[in-house]
Amino acid sequence: MIVVMNPSATPQQVEQVAKLIREMGLKDHIIKGTDLTVVAVIGDDRKKDRGALEQVPGVDRVVPILAPYKMAARESKPNRTVVKLGNSATVGGNQVAIIAGPCSVESRAQILDAAAKCKAAGANALRGGAFKPRTNPYSFQGLGEDGLKMLAEARDATGLAIVTEVVTPGEVELVAKYADCLQIGTRNSQNFKLLEAAGKQPKPVLFKRGMSMTLDEFLQASEYILAAGNGNVILCERGIRTFEDHTRNTLSLSVLPELHLRTHLPVVIDPSQGTGHARLVPDMCKASVAAGADGLIIEVHPDPSHAMTDGAQSITPDTLATLVASLKRIAAAVDRSV
């Protein structure tokens, strides 16, 4: 359940509610919105007396939430969450964020070139993997900390915020030292120790849906990050595994309106992983913006035919520039901007 405070509630009244929740053996989480403050009750509250909370001065109402993802639920926060990526982008506001760059950091020259060209094409954040979890153990696994240093240099050169993947709990602190946003990929979507570790540090987390996850499972997994103390979570739909074989995954754009109904968290789309084919990426980007995406994370490589990872689904910077021009017109039609 959540406790909705009156607009005139004092900090002392909010703390009284939080104290009573703790006395019930549960955990409180105070969420301050533009107009209202709510206190989320974390834990199994089904047998607790909500009447005791309703009697506290300053309380407007107590709202039961049947969904197990209480902090991610739309009811727990009056306003949509807006996540800031460094000094270059926000995700969840009126502007649709464009996060672009290569799948992997391959060299200093490659990532600096990609960053400059992505920014010129209209991107406002840079993606690139320094650690790469791969299905094949003999595939390129990334450059590790050297790759993170190269990403940091690219940020210094362009001003673009850095989004990069973390794959183990032990590497969270290292990646957070360099990155503006930590990405958790589909293969780690139910690595709950990693989710908790990412939630204990303050940098935003871009959390990708597991390839076989239902939406309920996706939101429950995001709750691990939120419950650990980090409210800056961005959900990412990157396609799910189905019987279809003309694409790498099946990109489910219907999750956009559904997630916006269920959660206050922003939602971005990864059309590169979602299709696996560069030729399909632009149209899926356009459809995503029309359907309400808060951002796009797109694989862009200066020379896709020689990319060390995912070249087949990477578009060129020139294609990105043409695409961004189209996205601006589509965003304007749905009262957004790019």
PyMOL commands that set and color helices and strands:
alter all, ss='L'
color gray80, all
select helices_A, chain A and resi 11-23+50-54+74-76+108-121+145-158+169-178+186-188+192-199+215-227+255-262+271-275+278-291+304-306+311-313+317-333
alter helices_A, ss='H'
color red, helices_A
select strands_A, chain A and resi 2-5+27-32+37-42+59-63+83-85+89-91+97-101+125-127+161-165+181-184+205-208+233-237+267-269+295-299
alter strands_A, ss='S'
color yellow, strands_A
deselect
rebuild
show_as cartoon
